[in-house]
């Protein structure tokens, strides 16, 4: 019996982005952000974007999930509920802009890694959540 070696982290991230891009409904872009390093690890998009915008995506994602006020809210709830875990409360964030819907999903295993899916505004949001969750779970980062 031959065993296939496990894919490296970079291959897993690239695979996740490709699958999100292909399977999320009305998807125009997908990416993965590492909030620990502040880097956009991988992305695919149907349009070209200025590099400055892509550079800011990681910082914006960090602000959404772990900005100073967000961390204060999480810490307050943890204290009141007697939670000792370092896990974060905010797992998914949906943002609607004028023309697009952006879904940010924190990975289950690696809490500092966030998948980002950008779709046309007309997307069925329920399907977007269902497909994105399924893909994220299947990639198990």
Secondary structure, 3 states (H helix, E strand, C coil): CCCCCCCCHHHHHHHHHHHHHHHCCCEEEEEEEECCCCEEEEEEECCCCCHHHHHHHHHHHHHHHHCHHHHHHHHHHHHHHCCCCCCCCCCEEEEECCCEEEEEEECCCCCCEEEEEEEECCCCHHHHHHHHHHHHHHHCC
